[in-house]
Amino acid sequence: MEHTQTQDDVQKGGHPLSRMLKTHGHLISSLKEGDVVDVTLLHKDKKKAYFDIPNYGATGIVFGIEFLSAQHIIKKMTEETSLPATVILPENEDGYVELSLVRALRQQSWREIKKLKDEGEICSVVIKAANTGGLITELFGVKAFIPVSQLSTENYPHVEDGNKNKILEELKKFVGQDMKAKVLDFNQKNDKLILSEKEVLGEQVKKTLSSYSEGDLVDVTVSGIADFGVFVRFVDDPNVEGLVHISELDHKLIESPKEIVDVGDSVKAKIIEIKEGKVSLSLKSLKPNPWDEAEKHFAADQEVQGQVSAFNQFGALIALDHDLQGLIHVSEFESPENMKEVLKEGETYTFIINQLKPDEKRAILTLKK
């Protein structure tokens, strides 16, 4: 009578491939922990799965925690299904090669990730979650992170005061959405994978910026405001976003960019630097510099009227005639608190110009006694 292979046959070593262990031990001994081999399903039950390892004339087994972690894979498999597996133990006490399906898939995922990185390919991911540092997603089943700094200028959370709760609320809007990205960095050993959205547009932006030069005047729209400056988007090329640093907004010192512009404003700006796909612009370069005419209106030791416009760590900023600005240093007072008792914001006082240095855009004042 023809013998039918049973689960007991496999477990007792009755399977032909199991019997080959005795005659092909030299092949099995060549297997090492961590090797990835192609395997074919022989049999599965509720706790174990047996596999043929044809290139080594051996039988592999997946059981215990490895079986539990791979249940979603094994459940879909039928006999003769082939896939890669990682060797955990080349030969156990029963003569089987202990395997991991999950580790093999993980290794395969990292190979695909490395290929994307090496070739600079664009991938599509779904945003799973967000935190104050960026967006969480996965690529080939590997958890990945897109830092805020690696978001495109369009998706960057332009939160003026840097409030983390506001940033998080902005980032949560992307959860569930598809996003194009590139592999920026990865470390398989540390299970670290960093993606970048802005790299996707980087090459396109660099190509676009090649048609511009430093000194060009461009029409821009204010797309965001931060403490350090203003983000502006080119009207003719909306994918290009540049930065106007706070020092390039106006000739006078300002405490906040909102003193000069608001989001949505359309202005003309001058390109002052293009470097590595980033563009810096200036608004003040297109404005008359009042300091060029300063010596026509003011001189050292002159008595002037000025309005207190703001306080900073150095003292009080004083608005003078002809769009100029002076500073009375905090050292002129007993303390910052005393300075604010003597001078009130918005009030006008009489000052003496102690120093006038137009080249440095500086007028140092003292209060007339």
C-alpha positions as CSV (number, residue, x, y, z in Angstrom):
1,M,0.0,0.0,0.0
2,E,1.2,3.5,-0.8
3,H,2.3,5.3,2.3
4,T,0.7,8.8,2.8
5,Q,2.9,11.4,4.5
6,T,1.5,12.6,7.9
7,Q,2.4,15.2,10.5
8,D,3.7,12.4,12.7
9,D,6.0,11.3,9.9
10,V,7.5,14.8,9.7
11,Q,7.9,15.2,13.4
12,K,9.5,11.7,13.7
13,G,11.9,12.4,10.9
14,G,10.0,10.2,8.5
15,H,9.8,12.8,5.8
16,P,12.3,12.1,3.0
17,L,13.9,15.4,3.5
18,S,14.3,14.8,7.2
19,R,16.1,11.5,6.4
20,M,18.5,13.4,4.2
21,L,19.9,15.0,7.4
22,K,21.9,11.8,7.9
23,T,23.4,11.9,4.4
24,H,23.7,15.6,3.8
25,G,25.0,16.8,7.1
26,H,27.9,18.6,5.4
27,L,25.3,20.9,3.7
28,I,23.5,21.7,6.9
29,S,26.8,22.5,8.6
30,S,27.5,25.1,6.0
31,L,24.5,27.1,7.1
32,K,25.2,29.9,9.6
33,E,23.1,31.9,11.9
34,G,21.7,34.9,10.1
35,D,21.8,33.3,6.6
36,V,18.8,34.0,4.4
37,V,17.6,31.0,2.5
38,D,14.7,30.2,0.2
39,V,12.3,27.7,1.8
40,T,9.1,25.9,0.7
41,L,6.3,25.0,3.0
42,L,5.9,21.2,3.7
43,H,3.4,21.2,6.5
44,K,1.8,23.5,9.1
45,D,-0.3,23.0,12.2
46,K,-1.5,25.3,15.1
47,K,2.0,25.6,16.6
48,K,4.6,24.7,14.0
49,A,5.5,24.9,10.4
50,Y,8.0,22.8,8.5
51,F,9.9,23.9,5.4
52,D,12.0,22.3,2.8
53,I,15.4,24.1,2.3
54,P,16.1,22.7,-1.2
55,N,19.5,24.2,-1.8
56,Y,20.8,22.6,1.4
57,G,18.9,19.3,1.5
58,A,17.5,20.2,4.9
59,T,14.3,20.6,6.7
60,G,13.5,23.8,8.6
61,I,11.1,24.5,11.4
62,V,9.3,27.7,12.6
63,F,7.9,27.4,16.1
64,G,7.5,29.2,19.4
65,I,7.7,33.0,19.4
66,E,8.8,32.9,15.7
67,F,5.6,31.1,14.8
68,L,3.4,33.5,16.7
69,S,5.1,36.6,15.1
70,A,4.7,35.0,11.7
71,Q,1.1,33.7,12.0
72,H,-0.2,36.4,9.7
73,I,2.2,35.1,7.0
74,I,1.8,31.4,7.6
75,K,-2.0,31.6,7.7
76,K,-2.0,32.6,4.0
77,M,0.5,29.9,3.0
78,T,-0.3,26.6,1.3
79,E,2.0,23.7,0.7
80,E,4.6,24.5,-1.9
81,T,4.5,28.2,-1.1
82,S,8.0,29.5,-1.3
83,L,9.6,32.6,0.5
84,P,12.8,33.6,2.2
85,A,13.6,32.7,5.8
86,T,16.5,33.6,8.2
87,V,18.5,30.9,9.9
88,I,18.3,31.2,13.7
89,L,20.0,27.9,14.6
90,P,21.7,25.8,11.9
91,E,20.8,22.5,13.5
92,N,18.8,21.9,16.7
93,E,18.7,18.7,18.8
94,D,16.1,17.2,16.5
95,G,18.1,17.9,13.4
96,Y,16.0,20.7,12.1
97,V,17.1,24.1,11.0
98,E,15.3,26.7,13.1
99,L,14.0,29.5,11.0
100,S,12.4,33.0,11.2
101,L,10.1,34.3,8.5
102,V,9.7,37.7,10.1
103,R,13.4,38.4,10.3
104,A,13.8,37.5,6.6
105,L,11.1,39.8,5.6
106,R,12.7,42.5,7.7
107,Q,16.0,42.0,6.1
108,Q,14.4,42.0,2.7
109,S,12.7,45.3,3.7
110,W,16.1,46.8,4.6
111,R,17.5,45.7,1.3
112,E,14.7,47.5,-0.5
113,I,15.3,50.6,1.7
114,K,19.0,50.6,0.9
115,K,18.2,50.3,-2.8
116,L,15.8,53.3,-2.6
117,K,18.6,55.3,-0.9
118,D,21.3,54.3,-3.3
119,E,19.2,55.1,-6.4
120,G,17.6,58.2,-5.0
121,E,14.1,56.9,-5.8
122,I,10.9,58.5,-4.6
123,C,8.5,56.4,-2.5
124,S,5.0,56.9,-1.4
125,V,4.0,56.5,2.3
126,V,0.9,56.9,4.4
127,I,1.3,59.1,7.5
128,K,0.3,57.0,10.6
129,A,0.8,59.5,13.4
130,A,2.4,62.8,14.4
131,N,4.4,64.2,17.3
132,T,5.9,67.6,17.9
133,G,9.1,66.5,16.1
134,G,7.5,65.3,12.9
135,L,5.5,62.6,11.2
136,I,5.5,58.8,11.8
137,T,5.0,56.4,8.9
138,E,6.4,53.1,7.7
139,L,8.2,51.8,4.6
140,F,8.2,48.1,3.6
141,G,6.9,47.4,7.1
142,V,9.7,49.3,8.8
143,K,8.7,52.3,11.1
144,A,10.0,55.5,9.6
145,F,10.1,59.2,10.7
146,I,9.9,62.4,8.8
147,P,11.3,65.2,10.9
148,V,9.7,68.6,10.7
149,S,12.9,70.0,9.2
150,Q,12.5,67.5,6.3
151,L,9.0,68.6,5.3
152,S,8.5,70.6,2.2
153,T,8.1,74.3,2.5
154,E,4.4,74.0,1.7
155,N,3.8,71.5,4.5
156,Y,6.2,73.0,7.1
157,P,4.2,74.2,10.1
158,H,4.9,77.9,10.2
159,V,3.9,78.5,13.8
160,E,4.9,82.0,14.7
161,D,5.7,81.5,18.4
162,G,7.0,78.0,18.1
163,N,4.3,76.7,20.3
164,K,4.7,72.9,20.4
165,N,0.9,72.2,20.8
166,K,0.2,74.4,17.8
167,I,2.9,72.6,15.8
168,L,1.4,69.2,16.8
169,E,-2.1,70.3,15.7
170,E,-0.7,71.4,12.3
171,L,1.1,68.0,11.9
172,K,-1.9,66.0,12.8
173,K,-3.6,67.2,9.7
174,F,-1.4,64.9,7.6
175,V,-2.4,61.7,9.4
176,G,-4.0,59.3,6.9
177,Q,-2.6,61.2,3.9
178,D,-0.2,59.9,1.3
179,M,3.1,61.7,1.1
180,K,6.0,61.4,-1.4
181,A,9.4,61.1,0.2
182,K,13.0,59.9,-0.2
183,V,15.1,57.9,2.1
184,L,17.4,60.4,3.8
185,D,19.2,58.1,6.3
186,F,18.9,54.7,7.9
187,N,20.6,52.4,10.4
188,Q,19.4,48.8,10.3
189,K,21.2,47.9,13.5
190,N,19.4,50.6,15.4
191,D,16.2,50.1,13.5
192,K,16.3,53.8,12.4
193,L,14.8,55.1,9.2
194,I,14.6,58.8,8.4
195,L,12.6,60.0,5.3
196,S,12.5,63.4,3.7
197,E,9.7,65.1,1.9
198,K,11.6,68.2,0.9
199,E,14.2,66.1,-0.9
200,V,11.5,65.1,-3.4
201,L,11.1,68.7,-4.5
202,G,14.8,69.5,-3.9
203,E,16.0,68.6,-7.3
204,Q,13.1,70.3,-9.0
205,V,13.7,73.5,-6.9
206,K,17.4,73.5,-7.7
207,K,16.6,73.2,-11.4
208,T,14.2,76.1,-11.1
209,L,16.6,78.3,-9.1
210,S,19.2,77.8,-11.8
211,S,17.2,80.3,-13.9
212,Y,17.6,82.9,-11.2
213,S,20.6,84.9,-10.1
214,E,21.6,86.9,-7.0
215,G,20.4,90.5,-7.5
216,D,17.2,89.5,-9.3
217,L,14.0,91.1,-8.3
218,V,11.1,88.7,-7.8
219,D,7.4,89.0,-6.9
220,V,6.7,86.9,-3.8
221,T,3.8,86.2,-1.4
222,V,4.3,85.9,2.3
223,S,3.6,82.3,3.2
224,G,4.6,82.2,6.8
225,I,6.1,84.2,9.7
226,A,8.5,83.0,12.3
227,D,10.4,84.9,15.0
228,F,13.6,84.8,12.9
229,G,12.1,86.0,9.6
230,V,9.5,85.6,6.9
231,F,8.9,82.7,4.5
232,V,7.9,83.9,1.0
233,R,6.8,81.9,-2.1
234,F,7.7,82.9,-5.6
235,V,4.6,84.0,-7.5
236,D,5.9,82.6,-10.8
237,D,7.2,79.4,-9.3
238,P,5.1,78.5,-6.2
239,N,7.2,75.4,-5.4
240,V,10.1,77.8,-4.6
241,E,10.0,79.2,-1.1
242,G,12.7,81.4,0.3
243,L,13.5,83.2,3.5
244,V,13.7,86.8,4.3
245,H,15.7,87.0,7.6
246,I,14.4,89.5,10.1
247,S,17.5,91.6,9.6
248,E,16.6,91.9,5.9
249,L,13.1,93.2,6.4
250,D,13.8,96.8,7.2
251,H,16.6,99.2,7.9
252,K,15.4,99.8,11.4
253,L,15.6,97.3,14.2
254,I,12.3,95.5,14.7
255,E,11.1,93.1,17.4
256,S,8.8,91.0,15.2
257,P,8.4,90.5,11.5
258,K,4.7,91.2,11.8
259,E,5.7,94.9,12.2
260,I,6.5,94.8,8.5
261,V,4.3,92.2,6.8
262,D,1.4,89.8,7.3
263,V,0.8,86.3,5.8
264,G,-0.7,86.7,2.4
265,D,1.0,90.0,1.6
266,S,2.3,90.3,-2.0
267,V,5.7,92.1,-2.1
268,K,8.7,92.5,-4.3
269,A,12.0,91.1,-3.0
270,K,15.6,91.0,-4.0
271,I,17.5,87.7,-4.2
272,I,20.7,88.0,-2.1
273,E,21.9,84.4,-2.0
274,I,21.2,81.1,-3.7
275,K,22.9,78.1,-2.1
276,E,22.2,74.4,-2.1
277,G,18.7,74.8,-3.3
278,K,17.9,77.5,-0.7
279,V,17.2,81.1,-1.5
280,S,17.6,84.1,0.8
281,L,15.9,87.4,-0.1
282,S,15.7,91.0,1.1
283,L,13.0,93.5,1.4
284,K,15.1,96.3,2.8
285,S,17.4,96.3,-0.2
286,L,14.5,97.8,-2.2
287,K,13.8,100.5,0.4
288,P,15.6,103.8,0.6
289,N,18.1,103.7,3.4
290,P,17.4,106.6,5.8
291,W,20.9,106.3,7.2
292,D,22.3,107.6,3.9
293,E,20.8,111.0,4.8
294,A,21.3,110.8,8.6
295,E,24.1,113.3,8.8
296,K,22.0,115.9,6.9
297,H,19.5,115.9,9.7
298,F,21.4,115.0,12.9
299,A,24.7,115.4,14.5
300,A,26.5,114.4,17.8
301,D,25.4,116.5,20.8
302,Q,22.2,117.6,19.1
303,E,19.0,117.7,21.1
304,V,16.2,115.7,19.5
305,Q,12.6,114.6,20.1
306,G,12.0,110.9,20.1
307,Q,9.2,108.4,20.9
308,V,9.8,105.2,22.8
309,S,8.9,102.4,20.4
310,A,10.1,99.3,22.2
311,F,12.3,97.8,24.8
312,N,15.0,95.1,24.3
313,Q,17.8,93.6,26.3
314,F,20.1,96.5,25.4
315,G,17.8,99.3,26.3
316,A,15.0,101.3,24.7
317,L,14.5,101.9,20.9
318,I,13.6,105.5,20.1
319,A,11.8,106.5,16.9
320,L,13.4,109.7,15.5
321,D,12.3,111.9,12.6
322,H,13.2,110.9,9.0
323,D,12.5,107.2,9.7
324,L,15.6,106.8,11.8
325,Q,16.0,105.0,15.1
326,G,18.1,105.5,18.1
327,L,19.0,103.5,21.2
328,I,19.3,104.7,24.8
329,H,21.3,102.0,26.7
330,V,20.0,100.4,29.8
331,S,23.2,101.4,31.5
332,E,21.9,105.0,31.6
333,F,19.5,103.8,34.3
334,E,19.9,102.0,37.6
335,S,18.2,98.9,36.2
336,P,15.9,97.7,33.4
337,E,13.0,98.2,35.9
338,N,14.0,101.7,36.6
339,M,14.3,102.4,32.8
340,K,10.7,101.3,32.3
341,E,9.6,103.5,35.1
342,V,11.3,106.6,33.6
343,L,10.4,105.9,30.0
344,K,7.0,104.8,28.9
345,E,6.4,103.1,25.6
346,G,4.6,105.4,23.1
347,E,5.6,108.6,25.0
348,T,7.8,111.3,23.5
349,Y,10.9,112.6,25.3
350,T,13.9,114.9,24.7
351,F,17.2,113.2,24.1
352,I,20.8,114.2,23.3
353,I,22.6,112.4,20.5
354,N,25.7,111.0,22.1
355,Q,27.1,109.1,19.1
356,L,26.0,109.1,15.5
357,K,27.4,106.4,13.3
358,P,25.5,106.1,10.0
359,D,27.7,103.4,8.6
360,E,26.8,101.2,11.5
361,K,23.2,102.4,11.5
362,R,23.5,103.5,15.0
363,A,22.5,106.6,17.0
364,I,23.3,106.3,20.7
365,L,21.1,108.6,22.9
366,T,21.0,109.9,26.4
367,L,18.0,111.4,28.2
368,K,18.1,115.1,28.6
369,K,18.2,115.9,32.3
